[in-house]
């Protein structure tokens, strides 16, 4: 079968013909992939950014892809909660099961995670086997391809959760990429009083946000944009979500929060960012990291998606065959898309 793999250290990915997986072992399920989204993490692996070598080098070659949906084709011994024909999504945060946190029941705190699509073979292929404990069934009310949104939406929902979001809150999101778009539309769907999104020369992604019903869009490249945002904030936003991965955004977000407001950091940001500590102290602000999504978030995302699939459908802007993965990655890097799905051959 055709698979998109990281084959060696350094920049680049390869489309390769590989053997399909064997029959699922005990506790595993076999999935025939329907669609898999390109994630910022995949772009980072392609460029072999800092941190990936330490985690992945011993696993190469490995098939990428973790934002996926597919139909179960077979189940291994002992699997009773999932059956052939079920549509499932995969939580890629596979824990080792052996470290101290895992032994204490804290799989989220695993010290030796083996992420699906990074260390374990992922879903940029037509078939894959996964541990059934990390699969979630989708109801028939969710169109099949929208299942590929569950994983990225879980990142946005967890950022809002970490920030303590409540219906009626005013929310500002920095970064209009798929994660920021997801956080914005989730806040809107859950009853935010106002949702604003800040980008930087992101016309294509702003168009997606308008299609999602988000109208307050601020281009930080324009003269006076920061002042406009401060004026818009009035008494201040209750919640800010940083989904840009840009250090300069942190101070901008802090400046428009109300006293005791909360900033959730969800972007894989620069290692060093200048932060106005005085502003945090004077306004009693809180800055919270949002990573390692706990399992409880996944059913919440599925329920929200099932309640109004059409509200999330505009997030998907492109569908491309897996054979055109290189072109799809270039498009994703250009900023002229939102979520791109790669579709394997039948």
Helices and strands as residue ranges (DSSP letters): E 2-6, E 14-17, E 28-37, H 40-47, H 52-56, G 57-59, E 62-63, E 67-75, E 87-90, H 100-103, G 107-109, E 127-131, G 132-134, E 135-137, G 144-149, H 150-162, E 170-174, H 178-189, E 194-199, H 203-211, E 216-219, H 225-233, E 237-242, H 248-255, E 257-265, H 277-283, E 286-289, H 296-307, H 309-313, E 316-321, G 322-324, H 325-334, E 339-343
